[in-house]
Amino acid sequence: ESISRETYGVLIYQEQVMQAAQILAGYTLGGADLLRRAMGKKKPEEMAKQRASFVEGASRVNRIPPAQANPIFDILEKFAGYGFNKSHAAAYALVAYQTAFLKANYPVEFFCAMMTNDMADTDKLAEYIAEARTLDIPILPPDVNASHVTFAPETLATGGTAIRFGLAAIKGVGEIAVESILLARGKAGRFSSLPDLCERVDTRAVNRKMLEALVRCGACDSLGGTRAGLFGAIDRCLARGQEAAQDRQRGQSSLFGLLEQNQPAAPVVSADAPEWPPAERLAAEKELLGFYVTGHPLDPYRTLLEVYGLTDTSRLATLPNRSMTRLGGILSAVQQGFSKKSGKPYALLTLEDLHGSVQLLCLNEAYENYRDLFTAGRTVFVVGEINAGEERPKIFPQEILPLEDVPRKLTRQVHLRMQTQSVTPQQLRAVRDLVAAHRGSCPLFLCFQRPDGGVAFVEANDRYHVAPSVQFQVEVETLLGASAYYAKADPTLPERPRRRWEQAASDNNGNS
């Protein structure tokens, strides 16, 4: 009681372990410190010696029998895995309390500070952004007309507060260049176009590589035109900006300056240049910012993931260890190598969905069967076993499918919903022709919904079985309206693989 009264009966500090050894087993202060060190190093042979000394001392000093002394030593040993000295633990507790208070009461400012602190680590930024979004804090993209050097709060027109992405957090953009942009913006206001920006900033600091990064991530969207058009005009804009800088240094204007004041300048950026494909635009945002701004590559698959997935990355930690599950996403990273122990190849994949990411460890049969799918940017669907025994859950895949193949593989039934008050013979013929164009082996049901809420199901003949697909869903909803297509997913999962993941993990010891 004298040892743990101030910590409510719980051992918190390393000093308490030393005191317990002194009082219970007669250790000297130096001997107690040796015990503390031994527990920290966790050497089995040293711990066996210390246990024997503790049990003997407890019996000699306080007549505590071995049946009681050993469990006490177990408590002390367990504590050593997480305990710190009092000055260290108390200081961290104070910082933890302060940061918890700030996060609870000033969440926008708190996240701005956290993101600024780790703005060179795009993986960390992605984690903070995902968490901020769960708290309904908007994340505004970088903008040369609105952003600061670091992350900063910004008041919205609606009255709320959002986090504006800092320009220096963009990969390939340095703080000196950002300071040049902010200085020019502070002197003469917003930039009206890319040529205007290049003429007003110091082009020795704001170079071509940095402008490319700004354009590709969307930080120049407020300057007008498409990103592809802006990107193609960078060289011309920089050349014009350098000429203007040289003229300013010489203290002169263009030879035809007076005439040019009354003549509209020839456009440098094409207003009708075609935009990059969405996938290319999103990939650039992810590469340079660590998150997607204008969308997500999985947006077209949202319904598919909800229908066929049994979980997502945000809920994996709540599932039982060694349970089977299935989820889909995009492979954001692929690492391949050979096990040091067995010499067999393996792949460590990072699967990212709309909520976060998880690592997939592919060994043996999983590696051989699905290695053709191990490509960054590939959308896949995974059936596998959860290893929740680590700090972050990991999945050992049993099956990996291209995401577009999931409806065909996992659909039990397809329902086509129609309203009885609006269905016509012509519409039914169109449905029949559409079904015939997607013939397959999945049972089809026509679901007739009445105005009073009643529903009648009609099972179609075997010759009208269909092949479920994303394209089939799009064509059905184009014909019958939104939510007319419903896929009933197979709820069953395969049995756990015979080869235990513990054995698989030992084969890959040190490589994951």
Salt bridges, closest charged atoms under 4 A:
GLU1 OE2 - ARG5 NE 3.87
GLU6 OE2 - LYS86 NZ 3.17
ASP33 OD1 - ARG36 NH2 2.84
ASP33 OD2 - ARG37 NH2 3.27
GLU56 OE2 - ARG60 NE 3.08
ASP74 OD1 - ARG51 NH2 2.70
GLU77 OE1 - ARG51 NH2 3.26
GLU131 OE2 - LYS103 NZ 2.41
GLU154 OE1 - ARG164 NE 2.84
ASP196 OD2 - ARG200 NH1 2.89
ASP202 OD1 - ARG204 NE 3.07
GLU212 OE2 - ARG208 NH1 1.66
ASP221 OD2 - ARG227 NH2 2.93
ASP235 OD1 - ARG208 NE 2.50
ASP247 OD1 - ARG250 NH2 2.81
GLU285 OE2 - ARG227 NH1 2.83
GLU287 OE1 - ARG216 NH2 2.95
ASP299 OD1 - ARG302 NE 2.88
ASP312 OD2 - ARG315 NE 3.28
ASP312 OD2 - HIS355 NE2 3.70
GLU352 OE1 - LYS286 NZ 2.99
GLU352 OE2 - HIS296 NE2 3.85
GLU368 OE1 - ARG371 NH1 3.83
GLU385 OE2 - ARG322 NE 2.74
GLU390 OE1 - LYS394 NZ 3.56
ASP405 OD2 - ARG408 NH2 3.71
ASP433 OD1 - ARG432 NE 3.81
ASP452 OD1 - ARG450 NE 3.45
ASP462 OD1 - HIS465 NE2 3.41
GLU475 OE1 - HIS438 NE2 3.03
ASP490 OD1 - ARG412 NE 3.99
GLU502 OE2 - ARG500 NH2 2.87
ASP507 OD2 - ARG499 NH2 2.19
